[in-house]
Amino acid sequence: MRTSLNELQQIEDYLLRQENNPAAAGFEVRLALQPSLQESVLWQQQTYDLIQAYGRMRLKAEIENVHQKLFHSPAHQRFRQSILQLFSRK
């Protein structure tokens, strides 16, 4: 079964808890009565979770890349020494 764009928008509003959604109560009733809608909501939530996890993974990789450049490149040796001095015991 192909989900309509309208239903996808309603699911998104429900999952993202849009404050300006006056039909939230009606959607929750439909959700309780329609197992297929429950399944659609579950799949949409899993999709959001995967997108969020992918974004975090990419951000961590980007931060690690910057770390490698700043702390292991000869061009940034002065920066590295400055940072290490901040954390060294005197």
N, C-alpha and C positions, 0 to 999 in steps of 0.2 A: 504494500500500500504506500502510495506516495503522499507525503505530508504536504499540506498546502502552505504557502508562504505566510498566510494569516495565522495559521496554527503555530508555525515556527516562531513568529513574532510574539505570540501569546506565551509560548514556552520560555522564550528568552526573557520577556518581561517578568515572568514568574520566578525564574531562576536568579535573575539579577535584582529581583525585588524592587522593581521600578515603583517609586512612590506615587507617580501620577497615573497608576493603572486602576481605574475604577472597577474593572471587571475581574479583579483578583479573586473575590469570593466566588463568583460564578465559575471561574476557571478551576478553583479548588474542588467545587462540587463535581464538575466534569471529570476531574482527575480521579476522584474517589469512585466514580461510576464507570469509567472507561479504562480497562486494562491496557488497551493499545496506546492511549494517551500517556499512561504511566510509563510504558516502555519507551515512548518517544522522549519523555522528560529525562528518563534515566540515560538514554543514549546522548542526549544533548549535554547533560551534566558531565558525562564521561569525556565528551569532546572538549568541553571547557577545561576540564582537569588536565587533559593531555596537552592542550595548547599552553596552559600555564606552566606545566612541567617543562615543556620544550623551551619556553621563554626563559625560565630560570637556568636551564642547562646552557643555553646560548650565552646568557649574561655571565655565568661562572666561567665559561670558556674565554670570553672576551676579557674579563678581569685577569684571568691567569695569563693570557697573552700579553697584556700590559705589564703585569708583574715580571714576566720573563724579560721583556724588553728593557724595563727600568733597572732591574737588579742583576742582569747577566750580560748586558751589552757594554762593551768598553766605552762607548760614546756617553754613557750615563754614569760613569764611575764616580764623578763628584757628587751627583745626586744620591747615589747609593751610600756613599760615605757620610753625607749630611744626615740622612735618615738613620743610619746605624748609630751615629753619635747621639741622636736624640734618645735612643733606648739603651745606650751603654751606661754602665755604672761608673761613676767618677769617684 
